[in-house]
Every structure is written in structure tokens, then in C-alpha cells.
Amino acid sequence: MCGLAGLLAPADRIADPAMAMVVMSEAIRHRGPDGDGSSFDPRTRLAMVHRRLAIQDPSDDGAQPMASADGRFEIVYNGEIYDFPERRAELEATGRRFRTGTDTEVLLAGFEHWGIEATLDRIDGMFAFAVHDRERRELVLARDRAGQKPLLFAEVSGVVAFASDLRALERLPEPFASRLDGIDETSLEWFLRLGAVPWPRSIRPGVEQVPPGGLVRVDTATASVRRGRWWTPPVPEPLRDADSLGRRESGSTMDVVRESVHRRCRADREVGVFLSGGLDSRLVAALATEVRPGLPCFTLQMPGPFDETPDARDIAERIGCPHHVISPTPEQILDTVLALPRIGDEPFADSSLVATNLLARAARETIVVALGGDGGDELFGGYRRHAAMRRRGAWNSFERAMAGMIERLPGALTGRIPVGRGSLAEAARRRRSIDPRGTSHVALRETQGDAGACLGPRPGDPDAFRRARALENRAAGAAPWDGVGDLMTEVRSLMAADFRTYLPDDPLVKIDRGTMNVALEHRAPLLGREVIHHACSLPTETLFDERGGRAPLRGALRELGLPDTGRKRGFAVPIFEWLRGPLREHAASLLIEPCEDPLSPNGVRDLFEQVQGGRRDLATACWTVYCWRAWLHERRSTR
């Protein structure tokens, strides 16, 4: 796990590439405390820098940039190839010899032997990399299947730059400095709707995210950019013809997940597990103990109804693992909230980033690698909206009718009544948005709190914005909706959209930023190559039972003799209480004081005041605007 950056610049465009390399390397220092390296090709004027967090073969032999044995390829790489011992054995059988114990060298040897795209199709891992192919005279940028590792790039006036973090691009001199100083207002609107900037966009004009499974080729002679994919998510049942499914059977869910967990326990550094009260992390923890008995488990203890420690403690005792309960002080929580603009890199409003960073910071004192249960909900139908989409008949109609009645009541009343993590108004809005006759996936995500109203009235068709994103992505070769459709008419289409958009836009951003800020590597066994294909091959009826989704994972827990029930909280944090308590003064300074941005001052002030008056249903929207203003203030103050 590391950080990378670089640029391809003709001689007359950036006068001092050496200084640019220093600046970019410093911007990603937090991603790799164990070493740094750089290279510069005077013929192509391609500069690459790397910051290393050493996990496999931590000796200096694993330093990057690293060149292939024949000198054709040179790579800077962030991530892990979990099946690299198997791929190495394949290559050794052909006569290849290796000088290090790193997965990076195996990746380069694969490029030599199979080619870049064929190698990526064979491997099981998470990654983002830039590789210079001297023979084809091109720079290749690529990202893993699910989008676990970030990679951005920008092309300005014939100069191409790339980096793990936006901050590294922002610190470049002209021609980037003036271009990347602005705000992409369409991306801002998406952020206010979703709480995150969706791929392939960035908050800065001209900056793009390489899509999950994406492959970008840059001609090193002309700096021309070609966007494409090396991998497209498999279309799940029942969205394709079962007769032509070509299903790749991978054995039982237990077998596939077990192999994925065991692979992700391979490391030359200390390994532990993030153990919540949910099902996915307990399955990962239990299987990890089969190859690493007694590995430590870490649970964050948040105040009030957000505490997951009782369930987690029970599981840790059952599997015989030491259990570390992290109980942050109010001061530590507030300090982390105030640091969010720096931790998140781009504007990001998923409040569970606070919990993730607090947990990672404490765990880093003991371990360098943490396993977690991310990906299980998207692949196995774990979200409540998935189960709700499956319901049909009279009960479904009754639920929607009741939700409609609640929505007609004054928000000043229903927005103050707590239900679950939010309010009665939010619960009704979520239920009404799930319609088996067809629902926009974006509309479902907006139910988490739409702060977009603070932009004021927007002209034209209100659905045009959603359609514009779909068209925009297809034009860029991104196409997250291809094979799924904009309207969610069946639970598998909703799950596929969650995997392709929500997962890389939000949960994986939270995990990467929250852990890499403290140089901790996070691994997600449920996003393994075989697990993804296996989950997509399962018929829908096997994913759900009378208790909801993730039936195969619950079955695996029962096989291990572990309880398959548990309350899911998902690193939830009390933002309503924060905004009216310890964060109130700082939030007021950002939301009430004048600010030069596209938001309506009156709309922002009204939102903040309604939350202070007890409107629980507006807390998420208020938090989203707070996160935007905090990010903007931090960037402007560090110019």
C-alpha cells in the first residue's frame, strides 16, 4: 500500500520537473512512511514518484519506481496482489527468475509475459498504478475492479499529471495552478446530492478519476489520452439469459470467501481485523483465525445507541482473539471532525469517516494491515433497500401508503421524531422512494439527505441532471449504468448499481482515506476477484430468505458455529447531536458567516437554524454543507 504521482510534460511546459516531483511526493507523504523514490525519463520527460508503505518484502529491494527485468516497463504502484505467490509460481514454471519477494516484481513479470490487460484479468488484488511501456511509448493508468484504490489524472495544455490524491495535483505549477484553483459546479451539485463526488468527476475542473476497472492510455510523444476499461462488472442474474450465462462456478460461498480471506492474511507486517457488530466482519475475523490464530480485533466504541462493542466482544471471545475496544474522548472526536478536510482530500460528507479514522489511528499502534467486511452488502443484498425492493403485494402497498401519509404531515413535526438513526420524516422518504415499478438509483441515494436545495432553484427538467451524468459517463467510456439501466426495477439491478456507483463513490473512499491518513493498509476479502464473480452468479432467490439479504454469508457463519444475527450500525455517528453540541460554534462560523461560493447564504443559514431548532431530518443535509464549507476553507487557507 503506497502513494504515487507523476507527470508527462514537454520541455517548454514545466520548467523544473524536479521541483514538481518534490512537491507531489510531499503531498502524498502520509500514504507511505517507509520510503520514497522517483524517476525521470529525459527522452519522454515522464516523471514518476512513489511513497512506500512496505507490506511484502519490506527490504529496500522492493523500492519503487521498479523496472521489469527486460527494462521495457517501469511502474509506480499502490495496492496489493493477494495471489502473487500463485502467479509467481506460474511464471517461474516458464523459466522466470525473481530477485525480490514483492508482488510488484511479479506484476511486472506478468506484464512481460502475458501483457498488461491479460495480467490484470488473472490477478486477485486491489491496486492503482502508472506504468511506462517504453516499447509502445505509452503511459498506462489502471485501477482495480471495485475501485478500492484511488487514481486521478488531469490533462492541461499538453501536460498530463496523475496522483493518488487530488492535493498532489493542486500543488503543481502552471499550467495546472490556475486551472485547478476553480470549482466544478456540476461536481459540487453532485456532492450536495450524494455526499461524495461521483466518479469519473472531481471537484476541480479538468481532473478525472480513473473508473473502477478503468484503463487510461497516454501517448508519451503527443500526450493524447485514450480512456477505456480492462474489466467490466459481470451482469448478475436475472439481468441476463440463464441459458447463455456461462457461469463460472467457484464452489460454495464458504469456500470462495475462505480462500479470499486466507490470501489477504499474507503479509510481512502485523495483521488485525476491524470487528463491528455486523455479520460481514465477524465472518472475515473467524476465517482469518484459521491461518493467523489469535490475531487482534479492533472495535470502536461510540456513545449511545451507536455502540457495537457487546456483539463484537462476544464474537472475539468465541473465536479466541484479543479484543481491543477503542473509546475516543470527546476531544479526540472533535479533533478528527476538524481534520476531515485534510483527511478526505476531496469534499466528502459520509460522517462515518470520523469513526473509521479514529479506529485506524488507534489500531495503527499495533498493526499495519487491517481486514474488514466491506463489499458484502453490495454483492449479497445486505442493504435494507434491497430487501424492500423485493417486497410485493398488499404489505408493500400498505407501507408505501403509510409513508405517503407521513410525508404529508408537517416536516417541523416528523423531522423531530427520532426513528432509527434519523427521523420519522427520513424513514418515510426512504420508503416512498423504493418503488418496484422503477426508481432512480440516484433518487435512492439522495434520501440520505439532499443539501442541493442550498444551491437555490435550478432551471429546466429536474431529471435532466441525472440523465446528464449517465450520458456523460458513457461518453467518457465510464458507463456505470451499462447493462443495468437508470431505473431500478428489480433488486439485482439495484445491487449492481450500488456496486458500480455507491461502493466506489462512498464506502471505499471512506476506508481508503480514513486508513491511509495514518498509513494503515485496509483489505476487503469480500471484494476478492472470485467472490465478486461468485456472488454475481448466484440466483437472486439464494441471496434472500425470510430474514432479508446476505443469506449465503449467514449460512457460512452457521457452518462456523457463530451467531448469524446482529444489529447493523455501519460506523454510524451522532451528527445531529454534534451539530447542536460540541461542533455548533465551528459549524456556525462556516455556515452563518459570509462565504464566496455558489450556495445561497439564506438557504444555508435557514438549514443550520432549523437543525438548531430540532429538525433531526435536516441534520445530514446540514452536515453535507458543513463538510463542503470546511473543505473550501481549508483549501483556501493553505494556498
Number of C-alpha atoms within 10 A of each C-alpha: 25 32 31 35 29 28 26 28 23 20 12 7 16 19 13 11 22 13 13 20 24 12 18 28 26 16 22 26 20 20 28 24 16 18 17 20 17 21 19 17 11 9 9 19 16 20 20 29 26 32 29 27 25 23 23 19 16 19 13 11 13 21 22 24 21 22 18 18 16 9 13 17 20 21 27 29 28 26 25 24 21 24 17 21 16 12 21 21 14 13 18 13 10 9 8 14 14 13 9 16 17 23 22 26 22 25 22 25 26 23 20 17 14 14 12 19 15 13 18 23 12 13 19 22 25 23 24 29 24 26 24 23 19 14 9 11 16 21 23 20 24 27 30 26 28 26 27 26 26 28 27 25 23 21 19 17 11 13 19 22 22 27 29 27 23 27 18 24 27 21 18 21 17 15 15 21 13 11 15 22 15 12 17 16 15 16 21 24 23 23 25 28 23 29 31 26 24 20 23 22 23 24 24 21 17 17 23 19 24 27 33 30 21 22 22 20 20 19 17 24 14 14 21 14 17 13 16 17 19 18 17 16 18 14 18 26 19 17 14 12 10 13 7 7 14 9 15 11 11 14 10 12 17 19 12 21 24 21 16 26 27 18 21 24 24 18 17 13 14 16 22 27 28 25 32 30 24 19 25 25 23 28 27 26 26 24 23 27 20 15 14 17 13 16 21 24 25 24 25 26 19 20 13 9 12 17 20 25 21 12 18 27 21 14 23 22 11 13 21 14 21 15 21 19 19 18 17 17 10 11 10 12 19 15 12 18 21 18 15 24 22 17 25 23 17 24 27 25 28 22 21 19 28 25 23 19 26 22 22 29 19 18 27 18 10 12 18 23 27 25 23 23 23 21 24 23 21 25 26 25 26 23 17 12 17 24 17 17 22 19 14 11 7 9 10 17 13 11 14 20 15 13 21 15 10 18 19 10 12 10 18 15 13 22 25 19 18 16 16 11 18 21 21 23 27 27 22 22 20 19 22 19 20 23 22 17 10 14 19 19 23 19 18 20 17 21 20 22 20 23 27 22 17 22 18 14 9 10 7 8 8 9 10 10 14 16 11 11 19 17 14 14 18 14 11 13 17 24 21 25 19 16 16 21 16 20 19 24 19 19 20 26 24 25 26 26 24 24 22 25 22 21 20 22 23 19 16 20 23 25 24 24 25 26 27 23 22 22 25 27 26 26 27 23 31 28 25 26 20 21 24 23 21 21 24 23 21 19 14 18 10 12 19 19 12 7 9 16 24 22 20 19 21 19 16 19 22 13 11 14 11 19 17 17 13 14 11 16 16 13 20 18 22 17 19 22 16 17 22 18 11 14 16 14 12 13 22 15 14 20 24 15 10 10 15 9 13 13 19 16 19 13 16 22 18 16 23 26 17 17 23 18 12 18 23 28 28 26 29 24 28 31 25 26 28 22 26 23 22 23 23 19 14 15 17 9 8 6 8
